[in-house]
Amino acid sequence: MAQDWLKQIDQDVKQYDVVLYMKGSQEAPMCGFSGFVVQVLKKLGVSFKDVNVLMDSDLRQAVKDYSKWPTLPQLYIKGEFIGGADIVRDMYQSGELQDLLKQKGVGTPS
Amino acid sequence: MAITGTELKALLQSAFVDADIIIEDTQGDNNHYGVHIKSSLFKGKSRLEQHKMVYAALGDLMQDRLHALSLKTSEK
């Protein structure tokens, strides 16, 4: 079971430019940290695939195993694990996040 | 079962011996903490690596005793 999730996660982060593993959905985040990252991405006009880890506990564990990172949310940009809410906040405030998106060619309507 | 700020600080201090550590109980419930760690051990490491070091020091705590942790790491 958990093995399928690892494959799914690997596929998703490679298929979609930006993937956010979070609690809840982008329309209805269920945790402050997850909600924060959603807000940042929306502010930057980045469209992303959100995955609600609350829907399956095996998925939730697989997400942590895949990145070897113990908390949620988890942001991936072009297959690269960026970090959680704290790192996203730091990078957004310093402008690094915006630069990274540009550098990776992730479309944000300017 | 929650962890007290004192316990948390002691645990982190033993892992980051020279660090300046500030712990904030953000909701007063021994379960949501803001942690600021300034240590020379973070020198030259990316944010991701620095955070991973902190998570490694906390080990199993993240699984069951700590609900939310806001991490801020910086080089000393």
N, CA and C atoms of all chains as a GROMACS GRO file, in nm:
protein
  558
    1MET      N    1   0.085  -0.121   0.000
    1MET     CA    2   0.000   0.000   0.000
    1MET      C    3   0.087   0.125   0.000
    2ALA      N    4   0.172   0.131   0.102
    2ALA     CA    5   0.256   0.250   0.115
    2ALA      C    6   0.348   0.262  -0.006
    3GLN      N    7   0.385   0.149  -0.062
    3GLN     CA    8   0.472   0.151  -0.180
    3GLN      C    9   0.406   0.223  -0.295
    4ASP      N   10   0.276   0.202  -0.316
    4ASP     CA   11   0.206   0.270  -0.424
    4ASP      C   12   0.208   0.421  -0.406
    5TRP      N   13   0.196   0.464  -0.282
    5TRP     CA   14   0.195   0.606  -0.257
    5TRP      C   15   0.330   0.668  -0.294
    6LEU      N   16   0.439   0.601  -0.261
    6LEU     CA   17   0.571   0.655  -0.293
    6LEU      C   18   0.584   0.675  -0.444
    7LYS      N   19   0.530   0.578  -0.518
    7LYS     CA   20   0.537   0.588  -0.664
    7LYS      C   21   0.450   0.705  -0.711
    8GLN      N   22   0.334   0.718  -0.649
    8GLN     CA   23   0.240   0.825  -0.686
    8GLN      C   24   0.303   0.962  -0.659
    9ILE      N   25   0.365   0.974  -0.541
    9ILE     CA   26   0.428   1.101  -0.504
    9ILE      C   27   0.538   1.133  -0.604
   10ASP      N   28   0.620   1.032  -0.635
   10ASP     CA   29   0.730   1.053  -0.729
   10ASP      C   30   0.676   1.102  -0.863
   11GLN      N   31   0.564   1.040  -0.908
   11GLN     CA   32   0.503   1.081  -1.034
   11GLN      C   33   0.451   1.224  -1.026
   12ASP      N   34   0.380   1.254  -0.919
   12ASP     CA   35   0.319   1.386  -0.906
   12ASP      C   36   0.423   1.498  -0.905
   13VAL      N   37   0.530   1.480  -0.827
   13VAL     CA   38   0.626   1.590  -0.818
   13VAL      C   39   0.701   1.610  -0.950
   14LYS      N   40   0.702   1.503  -1.032
   14LYS     CA   41   0.768   1.518  -1.162
   14LYS      C   42   0.672   1.572  -1.267
   15GLN      N   43   0.542   1.541  -1.250
   15GLN     CA   44   0.444   1.581  -1.351
   15GLN      C   45   0.401   1.727  -1.335
   16TYR      N   46   0.384   1.769  -1.210
   16TYR     CA   47   0.334   1.905  -1.188
   16TYR      C   48   0.448   1.998  -1.147
   17ASP      N   49   0.444   2.120  -1.198
   17ASP     CA   50   0.550   2.217  -1.165
   17ASP      C   51   0.561   2.243  -1.016
   18VAL      N   52   0.445   2.262  -0.955
   18VAL     CA   53   0.444   2.293  -0.812
   18VAL      C   54   0.344   2.202  -0.742
   19VAL      N   55   0.393   2.131  -0.640
   19VAL     CA   56   0.304   2.043  -0.564
   19VAL      C   57   0.313   2.077  -0.416
   20LEU      N   58   0.198   2.087  -0.354
   20LEU     CA   59   0.196   2.114  -0.210
   20LEU      C   60   0.124   2.002  -0.138
   21TYR      N   61   0.200   1.929  -0.055
   21TYR     CA   62   0.138   1.828   0.031
   21TYR      C   63   0.096   1.901   0.157
   22MET      N   64  -0.034   1.898   0.183
   22MET     CA   65  -0.085   1.981   0.291
   22MET      C   66  -0.199   1.913   0.366
   23LYS      N   67  -0.239   1.980   0.473
   23LYS     CA   68  -0.356   1.932   0.548
   23LYS      C   69  -0.475   2.012   0.497
   24GLY      N   70  -0.569   1.942   0.440
   24GLY     CA   71  -0.683   2.011   0.381
   24GLY      C   72  -0.655   2.039   0.234
   25SER      N   73  -0.730   2.132   0.179
   25SER     CA   74  -0.713   2.164   0.037
   25SER      C   75  -0.687   2.313   0.025
   26GLN      N   76  -0.650   2.358  -0.097
   26GLN     CA   77  -0.622   2.500  -0.111
   26GLN      C   78  -0.748   2.584  -0.090
   27GLU      N   79  -0.863   2.525  -0.114
   27GLU     CA   80  -0.987   2.599  -0.089
   27GLU      C   81  -1.019   2.600   0.060
   28ALA      N   82  -0.979   2.494   0.128
   28ALA     CA   83  -1.010   2.481   0.271
   28ALA      C   84  -0.894   2.418   0.346
   29PRO      N   85  -0.790   2.497   0.373
   29PRO     CA   86  -0.677   2.443   0.448
   29PRO      C   87  -0.719   2.409   0.590
   30MET      N   88  -0.659   2.301   0.645
   30MET     CA   89  -0.701   2.263   0.779
   30MET      C   90  -0.592   2.278   0.882
   31CYS      N   91  -0.496   2.362   0.851
   31CYS     CA   92  -0.389   2.385   0.949
   31CYS      C   93  -0.327   2.519   0.916
   32GLY      N   94  -0.283   2.590   1.019
   32GLY     CA   95  -0.227   2.724   0.998
   32GLY      C   96  -0.107   2.725   0.907
   33PHE      N   97  -0.018   2.629   0.924
   33PHE     CA   98   0.104   2.627   0.842
   33PHE      C   99   0.069   2.599   0.696
   34SER      N  100  -0.021   2.504   0.674
   34SER     CA  101  -0.062   2.472   0.537
   34SER      C  102  -0.130   2.592   0.473
   35GLY      N  103  -0.218   2.654   0.549
   35GLY     CA  104  -0.291   2.770   0.499
   35GLY      C  105  -0.196   2.882   0.460
   36PHE      N  106  -0.091   2.897   0.538
   36PHE     CA  107   0.006   3.003   0.511
   36PHE      C  108   0.073   2.984   0.375
   37VAL      N  109   0.118   2.861   0.349
   37VAL     CA  110   0.187   2.835   0.222
   37VAL      C  111   0.092   2.855   0.104
   38VAL      N  112  -0.034   2.813   0.123
   38VAL     CA  113  -0.135   2.834   0.018
   38VAL      C  114  -0.145   2.983  -0.013
   39GLN      N  115  -0.152   3.063   0.093
   39GLN     CA  116  -0.164   3.208   0.074
   39GLN      C  117  -0.046   3.266  -0.002
   40VAL      N  118   0.072   3.222   0.034
   40VAL     CA  119   0.192   3.273  -0.034
   40VAL      C  120   0.188   3.239  -0.182
   41LEU      N  121   0.155   3.115  -0.214
   41LEU     CA  122   0.150   3.073  -0.355
   41LEU      C  123   0.044   3.151  -0.431
   42LYS      N  124  -0.069   3.174  -0.368
   42LYS     CA  125  -0.177   3.248  -0.434
   42LYS      C  126  -0.134   3.392  -0.457
   43LYS      N  127  -0.067   3.448  -0.358
   43LYS     CA  128  -0.022   3.586  -0.371
   43LYS      C  129   0.075   3.601  -0.488
   44LEU      N  130   0.155   3.496  -0.508
   44LEU     CA  131   0.252   3.502  -0.617
   44LEU      C  132   0.190   3.461  -0.750
   45GLY      N  133   0.063   3.423  -0.747
   45GLY     CA  134  -0.006   3.386  -0.870
   45GLY      C  135   0.040   3.252  -0.925
   46VAL      N  136   0.092   3.166  -0.836
   46VAL     CA  137   0.142   3.037  -0.881
   46VAL      C  138   0.030   2.933  -0.874
   47SER      N  139   0.006   2.864  -0.985
   47SER     CA  140  -0.094   2.758  -0.976
   47SER      C  141  -0.022   2.629  -0.937
   48PHE      N  142  -0.085   2.553  -0.852
   48PHE     CA  143  -0.017   2.435  -0.799
   48PHE      C  144  -0.116   2.322  -0.774
   49LYS      N  145  -0.059   2.202  -0.762
   49LYS     CA  146  -0.142   2.086  -0.730
   49LYS      C  147  -0.138   2.067  -0.580
   50ASP      N  148  -0.252   2.068  -0.518
   50ASP     CA  149  -0.254   2.045  -0.374
   50ASP      C  150  -0.296   1.901  -0.348
   51VAL      N  151  -0.232   1.839  -0.251
   51VAL     CA  152  -0.266   1.702  -0.213
   51VAL      C  153  -0.299   1.700  -0.065
   52ASN      N  154  -0.418   1.659  -0.033
   52ASN     CA  155  -0.463   1.657   0.106
   52ASN      C  156  -0.420   1.526   0.172
   53VAL      N  157  -0.318   1.535   0.258
   53VAL     CA  158  -0.266   1.412   0.319
   53VAL      C  159  -0.358   1.356   0.424
   54LEU      N  160  -0.458   1.435   0.464
   54LEU     CA  161  -0.549   1.387   0.567
   54LEU      C  162  -0.642   1.278   0.515
   55MET      N  163  -0.649   1.262   0.384
   55MET     CA  164  -0.744   1.165   0.330
   55MET      C  165  -0.696   1.021   0.347
   56ASP      N  166  -0.567   1.002   0.375
   56ASP     CA  167  -0.516   0.866   0.390
   56ASP      C  168  -0.390   0.867   0.476
   57SER      N  169  -0.392   0.790   0.584
   57SER     CA  170  -0.276   0.793   0.676
   57SER      C  171  -0.152   0.730   0.614
   58ASP      N  172  -0.170   0.636   0.519
   58ASP     CA  173  -0.053   0.580   0.450
   58ASP      C  174   0.011   0.685   0.362
   59LEU      N  175  -0.075   0.765   0.297
   59LEU     CA  176  -0.024   0.873   0.211
   59LEU      C  177   0.055   0.972   0.296
   60ARG      N  178  -0.003   1.006   0.411
   60ARG     CA  179   0.060   1.102   0.501
   60ARG      C  180   0.199   1.055   0.541
   61GLN      N  181   0.212   0.927   0.574
   61GLN     CA  182   0.342   0.872   0.613
   61GLN      C  183   0.436   0.865   0.493
   62ALA      N  184   0.382   0.828   0.377
   62ALA     CA  185   0.465   0.817   0.256
   62ALA      C  186   0.526   0.952   0.217
   63VAL      N  187   0.449   1.058   0.235
   63VAL     CA  188   0.498   1.192   0.202
   63VAL      C  189   0.621   1.222   0.288
   64LYS      N  190   0.613   1.186   0.417
   64LYS     CA  191   0.725   1.212   0.508
   64LYS      C  192   0.843   1.121   0.476
   65ASP      N  193   0.815   0.997   0.436
   65ASP     CA  194   0.923   0.904   0.401
   65ASP      C  195   0.993   0.949   0.274
   66TYR      N  196   0.915   0.993   0.176
   66TYR     CA  197   0.971   1.032   0.046
   66TYR      C  198   1.072   1.146   0.061
   67SER      N  199   1.037   1.246   0.140
   67SER     CA  200   1.124   1.364   0.154
   67SER      C  201   1.218   1.351   0.272
   68LYS      N  202   1.196   1.249   0.356
   68LYS     CA  203   1.271   1.232   0.481
   68LYS      C  204   1.257   1.357   0.566
   69TRP      N  205   1.137   1.407   0.574
   69TRP     CA  206   1.108   1.531   0.646
   69TRP      C  207   0.985   1.503   0.729
   70PRO      N  208   0.988   1.538   0.859
   70PRO     CA  209   0.882   1.488   0.946
   70PRO      C  210   0.752   1.570   0.955
   71THR      N  211   0.751   1.687   0.892
   71THR     CA  212   0.630   1.768   0.911
   71THR      C  213   0.562   1.808   0.781
   72LEU      N  214   0.445   1.866   0.799
   72LEU     CA  215   0.367   1.915   0.685
   72LEU      C  216   0.337   2.060   0.709
   73PRO      N  217   0.318   2.145   0.612
   73PRO     CA  218   0.311   2.110   0.470
   73PRO      C  219   0.449   2.089   0.406
   74GLN      N  220   0.451   2.038   0.284
   74GLN     CA  221   0.575   2.018   0.211
   74GLN      C  222   0.558   2.068   0.069
   75LEU      N  223   0.649   2.158   0.032
   75LEU     CA  224   0.638   2.218  -0.100
   75LEU      C  225   0.744   2.165  -0.197
   76TYR      N  226   0.701   2.127  -0.316
   76TYR     CA  227   0.793   2.083  -0.421
   76TYR      C  228   0.782   2.177  -0.539
   77ILE      N  229   0.896   2.219  -0.593
   77ILE     CA  230   0.896   2.300  -0.714
   77ILE      C  231   0.982   2.227  -0.817
   78LYS      N  232   0.922   2.192  -0.930
   78LYS     CA  233   0.988   2.116  -1.036
   78LYS      C  234   1.063   1.996  -0.978
   79GLY      N  235   0.993   1.919  -0.896
   79GLY     CA  236   1.049   1.795  -0.844
   79GLY      C  237   1.148   1.810  -0.730
   80GLU      N  238   1.177   1.935  -0.693
   80GLU     CA  239   1.273   1.957  -0.585
   80GLU      C  240   1.200   1.994  -0.455
   81PHE      N  241   1.236   1.925  -0.349
   81PHE     CA  242   1.174   1.954  -0.220
   81PHE      C  243   1.231   2.086  -0.167
   82ILE      N  244   1.142   2.180  -0.139
   82ILE     CA  245   1.183   2.314  -0.094
   82ILE      C  246   1.183   2.324   0.057
   83GLY      N  247   1.081   2.270   0.119
   83GLY     CA  248   1.074   2.278   0.264
   83GLY      C  249   0.932   2.297   0.312
   84GLY      N  250   0.922   2.336   0.439
   84GLY     CA  251   0.790   2.358   0.497
   84GLY      C  252   0.758   2.505   0.508
   85ALA      N  253   0.660   2.534   0.593
   85ALA     CA  254   0.610   2.671   0.604
   85ALA      C  255   0.717   2.770   0.646
   86ASP      N  256   0.803   2.731   0.740
   86ASP     CA  257   0.906   2.824   0.788
   86ASP      C  258   1.002   2.863   0.678
   87ILE      N  259   1.047   2.762   0.604
   87ILE     CA  260   1.142   2.789   0.496
   87ILE      C  261   1.075   2.872   0.387
   88VAL      N  262   0.950   2.839   0.356
   88VAL     CA  263   0.877   2.915   0.254
   88VAL      C  264   0.864   3.060   0.298
   89ARG      N  265   0.836   3.081   0.428
   89ARG     CA  266   0.821   3.218   0.477
   89ARG      C  267   0.950   3.295   0.461
   90ASP      N  268   1.062   3.233   0.505
   90ASP     CA  269   1.193   3.298   0.493
   90ASP      C  270   1.224   3.335   0.349
   91MET      N  271   1.202   3.238   0.260
   91MET     CA  272   1.237   3.259   0.119
   91MET      C  273   1.146   3.362   0.054
   92TYR      N  274   1.020   3.366   0.095
   92TYR     CA  275   0.926   3.463   0.039
   92TYR      C  276   0.965   3.603   0.083
   93GLN      N  277   1.000   3.618   0.212
   93GLN     CA  278   1.036   3.750   0.264
   93GLN      C  279   1.167   3.800   0.207
   94SER      N  280   1.258   3.708   0.180
   94SER     CA  281   1.388   3.752   0.126
   94SER      C  282   1.385   3.766  -0.025
   95GLY      N  283   1.278   3.717  -0.088
   95GLY     CA  284   1.267   3.725  -0.233
   95GLY      C  285   1.323   3.602  -0.303
   96GLU      N  286   1.384   3.513  -0.223
   96GLU     CA  287   1.444   3.394  -0.284
   96GLU      C  288   1.343   3.305  -0.353
   97LEU      N  289   1.223   3.298  -0.297
   97LEU     CA  290   1.120   3.212  -0.353
   97LEU      C  291   1.080   3.260  -0.493
   98GLN      N  292   1.061   3.390  -0.504
   98GLN     CA  293   1.023   3.448  -0.632
   98GLN      C  294   1.134   3.423  -0.736
   99ASP      N  295   1.260   3.442  -0.690
   99ASP     CA  296   1.373   3.419  -0.781
   99ASP      C  297   1.378   3.273  -0.824
  100LEU      N  298   1.355   3.184  -0.730
  100LEU     CA  299   1.362   3.041  -0.760
  100LEU      C  300   1.257   3.002  -0.864
  101LEU      N  301   1.137   3.055  -0.845
  101LEU     CA  302   1.028   3.024  -0.938
  101LEU      C  303   1.065   3.073  -1.078
  102LYS      N  304   1.121   3.192  -1.084
  102LYS     CA  305   1.158   3.250  -1.212
  102LYS      C  306   1.266   3.164  -1.276
  103GLN      N  307   1.366   3.132  -1.194
  103GLN     CA  308   1.481   3.054  -1.241
  103GLN      C  309   1.438   2.918  -1.294
  104LYS      N  310   1.337   2.859  -1.230
  104LYS     CA  311   1.291   2.728  -1.274
  104LYS      C  312   1.187   2.736  -1.385
  105GLY      N  313   1.158   2.858  -1.422
  105GLY     CA  314   1.063   2.874  -1.532
  105GLY      C  315   0.921   2.837  -1.495
  106VAL      N  316   0.887   2.857  -1.368
  106VAL     CA  317   0.749   2.829  -1.327
  106VAL      C  318   0.668   2.955  -1.353
  107GLY      N  319   0.568   2.939  -1.433
  107GLY     CA  320   0.491   3.056  -1.477
  107GLY      C  321   0.420   3.129  -1.367
  108THR      N  322   0.452   3.252  -1.349
  108THR     CA  323   0.368   3.336  -1.264
  108THR      C  324   0.335   3.457  -1.348
  109PRO      N  325   0.208   3.480  -1.372
  109PRO     CA  326   0.170   3.595  -1.455
  109PRO      C  327   0.220   3.723  -1.391
  110SER      N  328   0.297   3.798  -1.463
  110SER     CA  329   0.356   3.917  -1.400
  110SER      C  330   0.282   4.044  -1.433
  111MET      N  331   0.079   1.365   2.495
  111MET     CA  332   0.157   1.418   2.608
  111MET      C  333   0.245   1.530   2.556
  112ALA      N  334   0.232   1.645   2.612
  112ALA     CA  335   0.307   1.759   2.562
  112ALA      C  336   0.444   1.768   2.628
  113ILE      N  337   0.525   1.858   2.580
  113ILE     CA  338   0.659   1.876   2.636
  113ILE      C  339   0.671   2.019   2.685
  114THR      N  340   0.741   2.041   2.795
  114THR     CA  341   0.753   2.178   2.844
  114THR      C  342   0.863   2.250   2.767
  115GLY      N  343   0.855   2.383   2.770
  115GLY     CA  344   0.956   2.463   2.701
  115GLY      C  345   1.095   2.434   2.756
  116THR      N  346   1.102   2.413   2.887
  116THR     CA  347   1.232   2.387   2.951
  116THR      C  348   1.292   2.258   2.900
  117GLU      N  349   1.207   2.154   2.892
  117GLU     CA  350   1.256   2.024   2.841
  117GLU      C  351   1.305   2.039   2.699
  118LEU      N  352   1.225   2.112   2.619
  118LEU     CA  353   1.258   2.130   2.478
  118LEU      C  354   1.390   2.203   2.463
  119LYS      N  355   1.407   2.309   2.542
  119LYS     CA  356   1.530   2.387   2.533
  119LYS      C  357   1.650   2.302   2.575
  120ALA      N  358   1.634   2.224   2.682
  120ALA     CA  359   1.744   2.140   2.731
  120ALA      C  360   1.786   2.039   2.625
  121LEU      N  361   1.686   1.980   2.559
  121LEU     CA  362   1.713   1.882   2.455
  121LEU      C  363   1.791   1.944   2.340
  122LEU      N  364   1.745   2.060   2.297
  122LEU     CA  365   1.811   2.127   2.185
  122LEU      C  366   1.950   2.177   2.225
  123GLN      N  367   1.962   2.225   2.348
  123GLN     CA  368   2.092   2.276   2.393
  123GLN      C  369   2.195   2.166   2.398
  124SER      N  370   2.153   2.044   2.432
  124SER     CA  371   2.251   1.935   2.437
  124SER      C  372   2.296   1.894   2.297
  125ALA      N  373   2.210   1.918   2.200
  125ALA     CA  374   2.247   1.886   2.061
  125ALA      C  375   2.327   1.999   1.998
  126PHE      N  376   2.292   2.122   2.035
  126PHE     CA  377   2.361   2.240   1.980
  126PHE      C  378   2.423   2.314   2.095
  127VAL      N  379   2.538   2.262   2.140
  127VAL     CA  380   2.600   2.305   2.265
  127VAL      C  381   2.629   2.454   2.273
  128ASP      N  382   2.671   2.511   2.162
  128ASP     CA  383   2.712   2.652   2.168
  128ASP      C  384   2.599   2.746   2.128
  129ALA      N  385   2.481   2.691   2.106
  129ALA     CA  386   2.375   2.772   2.045
  129ALA      C  387   2.306   2.868   2.140
  130ASP      N  388   2.256   2.977   2.080
  130ASP     CA  389   2.164   3.067   2.148
  130ASP      C  390   2.027   3.015   2.111
  131ILE      N  391   1.949   2.981   2.210
  131ILE     CA  392   1.818   2.922   2.182
  131ILE      C  393   1.708   3.001   2.250
  132ILE      N  394   1.610   3.038   2.170
  132ILE     CA  395   1.493   3.107   2.226
  132ILE      C  396   1.370   3.021   2.197
  133ILE      N  397   1.294   2.993   2.301
  133ILE     CA  398   1.175   2.910   2.282
  133ILE      C  399   1.053   2.990   2.321
  134GLU      N  400   0.953   2.983   2.236
  134GLU     CA  401   0.830   3.055   2.264
  134GLU      C  402   0.713   2.959   2.260
  135ASP      N  403   0.637   2.958   2.365
  135ASP     CA  404   0.519   2.872   2.367
  135ASP      C  405   0.406   2.954   2.304
  136THR      N  406   0.384   2.933   2.177
  136THR     CA  407   0.298   3.024   2.102
  136THR      C  408   0.151   3.020   2.141
  137GLN      N  409   0.107   2.909   2.199
  137GLN     CA  410  -0.035   2.907   2.236
  137GLN      C  411  -0.055   2.878   2.384
  138GLY      N  412   0.054   2.876   2.458
  138GLY     CA  413   0.044   2.852   2.601
  138GLY      C  414  -0.007   2.714   2.637
  139ASP      N  415   0.010   2.618   2.544
  139ASP     CA  416  -0.045   2.485   2.573
  139ASP      C  417   0.061   2.375   2.574
  140ASN      N  418   0.190   2.417   2.580
  140ASN     CA  419   0.300   2.319   2.578
  140ASN      C  420   0.297   2.231   2.455
  141ASN      N  421   0.236   2.279   2.348
  141ASN     CA  422   0.224   2.196   2.230
  141ASN      C  423   0.257   2.268   2.100
  142HIS      N  424   0.254   2.398   2.101
  142HIS     CA  425   0.287   2.476   1.982
  142HIS      C  426   0.404   2.566   2.019
  143TYR      N  427   0.517   2.540   1.958
  143TYR     CA  428   0.635   2.617   1.995
  143TYR      C  429   0.698   2.690   1.878
  144GLY      N  430   0.754   2.807   1.910
  144GLY     CA  431   0.836   2.878   1.813
  144GLY      C  432   0.978   2.864   1.866
  145VAL      N  433   1.068   2.820   1.782
  145VAL     CA  434   1.206   2.798   1.826
  145VAL      C  435   1.302   2.875   1.738
  146HIS      N  436   1.389   2.950   1.801
  146HIS     CA  437   1.492   3.021   1.725
  146HIS      C  438   1.627   2.970   1.774
  147ILE      N  439   1.703   2.909   1.684
  147ILE     CA  440   1.833   2.855   1.722
  147ILE      C  441   1.943   2.922   1.640
  148LYS      N  442   2.042   2.973   1.712
  148LYS     CA  443   2.155   3.034   1.643
  148LYS      C  444   2.277   2.953   1.683
  149SER      N  445   2.336   2.884   1.587
  149SER     CA  446   2.448   2.796   1.621
  149SER      C  447   2.554   2.796   1.512
  150SER      N  448   2.679   2.778   1.556
  150SER     CA  449   2.788   2.773   1.458
  150SER      C  450   2.781   2.644   1.378
  151LEU      N  451   2.708   2.546   1.429
  151LEU     CA  452   2.695   2.418   1.358
  151LEU      C  453   2.618   2.434   1.227
  152PHE      N  454   2.547   2.547   1.215
  152PHE     CA  455   2.468   2.569   1.095
  152PHE      C  456   2.547   2.634   0.983
  153LYS      N  457   2.670   2.670   1.014
  153LYS     CA  458   2.749   2.743   0.915
  153LYS      C  459   2.758   2.669   0.784
  154GLY      N  460   2.731   2.741   0.675
  154GLY     CA  461   2.748   2.684   0.542
  154GLY      C  462   2.640   2.587   0.500
  155LYS      N  463   2.538   2.568   0.584
  155LYS     CA  464   2.433   2.473   0.548
  155LYS      C  465   2.310   2.545   0.497
  156SER      N  466   2.238   2.481   0.408
  156SER     CA  467   2.114   2.540   0.357
  156SER      C  468   2.008   2.532   0.465
  157ARG      N  469   1.902   2.612   0.447
  157ARG     CA  470   1.794   2.611   0.546
  157ARG      C  471   1.742   2.470   0.566
  158LEU      N  472   1.725   2.399   0.455
  158LEU     CA  473   1.673   2.262   0.463
  158LEU      C  474   1.762   2.176   0.551
  159GLU      N  475   1.894   2.185   0.530
  159GLU     CA  476   1.988   2.104   0.609
  159GLU      C  477   1.983   2.145   0.755
  160GLN      N  478   1.974   2.276   0.781
  160GLN     CA  479   1.971   2.324   0.919
  160GLN      C  480   1.847   2.270   0.990
  161HIS      N  481   1.735   2.278   0.922
  161HIS     CA  482   1.610   2.229   0.983
  161HIS      C  483   1.617   2.079   1.005
  162LYS      N  484   1.677   2.007   0.910
  162LYS     CA  485   1.688   1.862   0.925
  162LYS      C  486   1.770   1.827   1.048
  163MET      N  487   1.873   1.908   1.077
  163MET     CA  488   1.957   1.884   1.195
  163MET      C  489   1.874   1.899   1.322
  164VAL      N  490   1.789   1.999   1.323
  164VAL     CA  491   1.705   2.021   1.440
  164VAL      C  492   1.606   1.906   1.455
  165TYR      N  493   1.544   1.865   1.345
  165TYR     CA  494   1.450   1.754   1.352
  165TYR      C  495   1.519   1.628   1.399
  166ALA      N  496   1.644   1.608   1.355
  166ALA     CA  497   1.719   1.489   1.397
  166ALA      C  498   1.740   1.492   1.548
  167ALA      N  499   1.770   1.612   1.601
  167ALA     CA  500   1.792   1.625   1.746
  167ALA      C  501   1.665   1.597   1.823
  168LEU      N  502   1.551   1.633   1.764
  168LEU     CA  503   1.425   1.612   1.832
  168LEU      C  504   1.374   1.471   1.820
  169GLY      N  505   1.423   1.399   1.720
  169GLY     CA  506   1.390   1.258   1.703
  169GLY      C  507   1.242   1.228   1.707
  170ASP      N  508   1.204   1.140   1.797
  170ASP     CA  509   1.067   1.092   1.804
  170ASP      C  510   0.966   1.194   1.852
  171LEU      N  511   1.014   1.302   1.912
  171LEU     CA  512   0.923   1.402   1.965
  171LEU      C  513   0.823   1.449   1.860
  172MET      N  514   0.873   1.465   1.739
  172MET     CA  515   0.787   1.517   1.634
  172MET      C  516   0.672   1.421   1.606
  173GLN      N  517   0.693   1.294   1.638
  173GLN     CA  518   0.588   1.196   1.608
  173GLN      C  519   0.471   1.209   1.703
  174ASP      N  520   0.504   1.222   1.835
  174ASP     CA  521   0.390   1.219   1.925
  174ASP      C  522   0.379   1.329   2.029
  175ARG      N  523   0.491   1.397   2.063
  175ARG     CA  524   0.477   1.492   2.173
  175ARG      C  525   0.465   1.637   2.131
  176LEU      N  526   0.505   1.663   2.012
  176LEU     CA  527   0.501   1.802   1.965
  176LEU      C  528   0.401   1.816   1.852
  177HIS      N  529   0.308   1.903   1.868
  177HIS     CA  530   0.210   1.917   1.761
  177HIS      C  531   0.258   2.010   1.651
  178ALA      N  532   0.308   2.125   1.694
  178ALA     CA  533   0.349   2.222   1.592
  178ALA      C  534   0.478   2.291   1.634
  179LEU      N  535   0.566   2.306   1.541
  179LEU     CA  536   0.694   2.368   1.570
  179LEU      C  537   0.729   2.467   1.461
  180SER      N  538   0.751   2.591   1.503
  180SER     CA  539   0.791   2.692   1.407
  180SER      C  540   0.940   2.712   1.424
  181LEU      N  541   1.016   2.684   1.320
  181LEU     CA  542   1.161   2.682   1.333
  181LEU      C  543   1.228   2.799   1.264
  182LYS      N  544   1.319   2.862   1.336
  182LYS     CA  545   1.399   2.963   1.273
  182LYS      C  546   1.544   2.934   1.308
  183THR      N  547   1.626   2.907   1.209
  183THR     CA  548   1.765   2.875   1.236
  183THR      C  549   1.854   2.982   1.174
  184SER      N  550   1.966   3.008   1.239
  184SER     CA  551   2.061   3.101   1.179
  184SER      C  552   2.202   3.066   1.224
  185GLU      N  553   2.300   3.113   1.149
  185GLU     CA  554   2.439   3.084   1.182
  185GLU      C  555   2.488   3.176   1.291
  186LYS      N  556   2.577   3.122   1.372
  186LYS     CA  557   2.634   3.206   1.478
  186LYS      C  558   2.771   3.253   1.432
   0.00000   0.00000   0.00000
